[in-house]
């Protein structure tokens, strides 16, 4: 294959940059939701993007439960509040004080809530790629979450992942069969703004870790190898580029 043929697989520069902008400016949105309805055609595009996620053995184990009814949202919010009060007591000192001030959901405020689930029986008992790692169906469903999130960001919509629930409570409220696993409860809607940094980073909960310290060569923990320093320098430069993409995407909204 010659170079001209290889380059046919590349995105045009503007299209490539748009993909990276969606990745770097994606945020977990909690408190910035607007009440505006999401047009059906936009919601359809986002759900289609989620459905085109990769899945091991082509299982496609996901389903999508859309919640718009205020009464159902109230029940979900009550389940969150109960679990959140329990979670607060698991932290101590300064962490508990920061946790107490964090808004960790937008269940009521967002016009659409979506639960992405995993049907562990959909592809049958023996699945290509799940023969030895049984959780591959769950991991595949998480890929659908990421696809939905990035598609929503490209549409100017915010998404917030709410994970502070007892799964049994979610299953009861939404009538999930026993075999169905709740994967991600997502709040979705138009937003007043996107933050430049993730809220937990800005609140001092945890910094973003340096990528060059997380890359090993050939063996776990091995940071030195031929070409390692050149790649580490490229990683640092790429992280700087990520910050530029992020600022541009957020300011251009």
Secondary structure by P-SEA (a helix, b strand, c coil): ccccccccccccaaaaaaaaaaaaaccccccccccccccaaaaaaaaaaaaacccccccccbbbbbbccaaaaaaaaaaaaaaaaaaaaaccaaaaaaaaaccccccccccbbbbbbbccccccccccccccccaaaaaaaaaaaaaaaaaaaaacbbbbbbcccaaaaaaaaaccccccccccccccccccccccccccccccccccccccccccccccccccccaaaaaaaaaaaaaaaaaaaaaaaaaac
